[in-house]
Amino acid sequence: MIYKFKSSVAADLLMLAADGDRMLRLLGRDPAPKGIIEPAAMPAAIAALEAAIARAEDPAAEAGPQAGAGAEAGEPAVGLRQRLWPMVQLLRQCQAADAAVVWGV
């Protein structure tokens, strides 16, 4: 499955199922094929994603970013920041325009 996050004020954002599921869990939601993030919930969503990014980049964390995730030798792993930053930007745009983010509709 592919998540397609849409709003009336920004371009669509596509995420593979594993990344979309992880992002929704970070927001305290159960992964679902349809959903909405209302403008009132966006400050908390942005804060949750930024906190997760900060935790993932903390050098004191037990494992490095995507350690052992199948990346070949010499190939940089894709970190949580690269996966989530487009969503943080989408949420900020939508919050400023008081527009919801939806998926699966």
Secondary structure in CASP SS format (residue, H / E / C, confidence):
PFRMAT SS
TARGET T0000
AUTHOR 0000-0000-0000
METHOD secondary structure of the structure
MODEL  1
M C 1.00
I E 1.00
Y E 1.00
K E 1.00
F E 1.00
K E 1.00
S C 1.00
S C 1.00
V C 1.00
A C 1.00
A C 1.00
D C 1.00
L E 1.00
L E 1.00
M E 1.00
L E 1.00
A H 1.00
A H 1.00
D H 1.00
G H 1.00
D H 1.00
R H 1.00
M H 1.00
L H 1.00
R H 1.00
L H 1.00
L C 1.00
G C 1.00
R C 1.00
D C 1.00
P C 1.00
A C 1.00
P C 1.00
K C 1.00
G E 1.00
I E 1.00
I E 1.00
E C 1.00
P H 1.00
A H 1.00
A H 1.00
M H 1.00
P H 1.00
A H 1.00
A H 1.00
I H 1.00
A H 1.00
A H 1.00
L H 1.00
E H 1.00
A H 1.00
A H 1.00
I H 1.00
A H 1.00
R H 1.00
A H 1.00
E H 1.00
D C 1.00
P C 1.00
A C 1.00
A C 1.00
E C 1.00
A C 1.00
G C 1.00
P C 1.00
Q C 1.00
A C 1.00
G C 1.00
A C 1.00
G C 1.00
A C 1.00
E C 1.00
A C 1.00
G C 1.00
E C 1.00
P C 1.00
A C 1.00
V C 1.00
G C 1.00
L H 1.00
R H 1.00
Q H 1.00
R H 1.00
L H 1.00
W H 1.00
P H 1.00
M H 1.00
V H 1.00
Q H 1.00
L H 1.00
L H 1.00
R H 1.00
Q H 1.00
C H 1.00
Q H 1.00
A H 1.00
A H 1.00
D C 1.00
A C 1.00
A C 1.00
V E 1.00
V E 1.00
W E 1.00
G C 1.00
V C 1.00
END
